[in-house]
Amino acid sequence: MGYGDGALGAVDANGGRVADVALGAHPESFQMEKNGPRVFVNLPGARKVAAVDRAKGAVVASWRTGTASANFPMALDEADRRLFVVCRTPARLLVLNSDSGATVAALPTVGDSDDVFHDERARRLYVSGGAGAIVVYGQDDPDHYREIARVETVTGARTSLFSAETGRLFLAVRRRGQAPAAVWVYAVSN
């Protein structure tokens, strides 16, 4: 769990805190390796991404986002060793090598982004943003990505969830005038 002015805490099955890792800034998005010991943590206040080794209980690397800031959403392609970090200022999708932190690609994206998902099966990325769109990127190979669709939504609709099992992307849409709040469902195609 991330908390406070900048720490990552580990808890046991009973909810007792068993470890703390100082991060130096308030944490946002987390991505955890399934086949490795690292947790990647977005630190927008520091314009960094931290790599935390769960076994060591320590930050083992941190990487700057360069001139881009407000790095909130993040996704991981563990097989290809790529970390996807979306920044709001300017609206950018950064593709980082998850071993070195090197930026291998940077693409424009939708503003006010809140979520990004990696669709391993379709080799795509989905970025939802409050500026009124979902941007879909194709992954040609681990170092090359291209925008393949920009689906118009509504201003303010930025929170989403991708279900790989159902091939659906769910977008939360707040109430607008007489229109009630809703969840819009998108089917992804191969």
N, C-alpha and C positions, 0 to 999 in steps of 0.2 A: 504494500500500500504506500502511496505517496502522501506526504503530509507537510504541513507547516511551511517554513521559509525555505525548505530544501532538504528533504530527507526521504529515504526509501526505507520502509520498515518491513520486516518479515515476521509473520505470526504463525503460531502452531495451530493444530487442529482445534484447540480450545479457545483460540482468539488471544492467547498471550503473546506479547511481543518477545521475539527471541533474538532479533538483530536490528540494527540501525545502520544505514549507510548515508553519510553526509553527501549532499549533491551540490550545494552552493547556490541553488536557486529552486524555486517552487516547481515541482514536477507536473507534467501534463500527461500526454499519451505514453503508454508502455507497450513494448513488444517483447515477448519472451521466446527464446529459442526452445524448441521441443527436443532437439538433439544436441544441445550444447548448454553450457552453464550461464550464458549471458542474458541480461535483460537490458534492452535499449530504452532510454528515457528521454523524452523531449523536455528541454529546459528553456522555454521561450524567454524568460527574463534574462537569461545569460546568452541567448542566441547560440545555444549549443545542443548537442545530443551527447548523452553520457552512455557508456557501455559499462554495466555493472556485472561483475562475476559473482554469481550467487554462492558458489562454493567458498570463495575467498571473502565474501562480504565487503567488497571494495570496488570503487570505480577503477577500471583498468584502462580506460581511454575516454577522451572527450573530443568532440569534433565541432568546429564552428560552422554556422550556416552562412558565413560570408556576409554579403550585404543584405540578404533576406532575413526578415525577423518575423516574430509572432508565429513560430513553428509549433503548431498545436497537433494536427492529426499525423499519424504515422502508421505504416504497415510494413510487414517483413516478408520477403521471399527468401526463406532459409535455404532452399535448395540451390538457388543461384547466388546466394550471399549478397543480397541487395536489400537495402533499407530505404523505404520511400518516406520522405519527410515533406509535408506541405506547409509552406509559409504563407502568411496573409499579406505581408508587406515586403516587397510586392508579391502578388499572387503567383507563387512558383511551386512546382513539383520538383523536388531535388531527389535524385537517385544516388545513394551512397553505396560504396563498397563496404559491406558490414565487417570486413576484416581490417581495412586500413582507414576507413572514413573518407576516402577520396570521393569527390563528386564525379560521377561518370556521366550524368546527364542532368540538365535543368530545362524545364519546359514551363511555358505560361499555363496558368490554370484559372479556375473560377475564383472570384473574390470571396472573402469571408468563409473560407473552407472550414468545415468542422470534422469531416470524416474522409478517410481514404481506405480502400480495400484492395487487396491483391487477389485476383481470381486465378488460381494456379492452373486449373483445368483449361480455361479459355485463354490464358496468358494475357490477361488484361488488368487494368487498374481502373477503379471507379472513384471519382472525387466529387463530393457534394458540397455545394457552397451557397451561402445566404444571398449571394449576388444574383441568384435565380437560375442555376444550371447544375447539371451533373455532367462532368467531363469524363469521357471514356478514352483510355489510352491503350494501344496495342503494344505488346512487348515482342519486338522482333527477335531480340536476343538479350542477354543480361545488360548490355551496354547501349541498346538502341530502342527508343520508344517513340511513338507518334500518336498524336490526337486522332482518333477515328470517329468520334461523335461528340456533339455538345447538345445535350437534351435540355430544352428550356423547361424550367419549373416555375416557381414564384419567389419573389424576394422574401428573404427570411427563412426559407426552408433549407436548412443546412445539415440537420442531424439525420443520419441514415444508418442502416444496418444491411449488410450483404450476407445472405445465406447461401453458401456453396452447395449445400445439400439440395436446396430447392431451385437454385438458379434464379433467385429473386433478390432485388434490391428494394428495401423499404425506406421511404422518405417521410419524415414527420413534417406535416404542414400545419402551421398555426392558423387559428381562426382569422378570417379576413372578411370584415363587414358582416353580411348575413351568412356567409359560407362557414360551416362549422370546422373545427380542427379535424384533421384527417391523417390517415397514413396512405400515401400513394404507393402502389406496388408496381415495380417494373420487372418484366421477364427479360433476362439476358439471353442472347442467342449466340450460337457459335458461328 
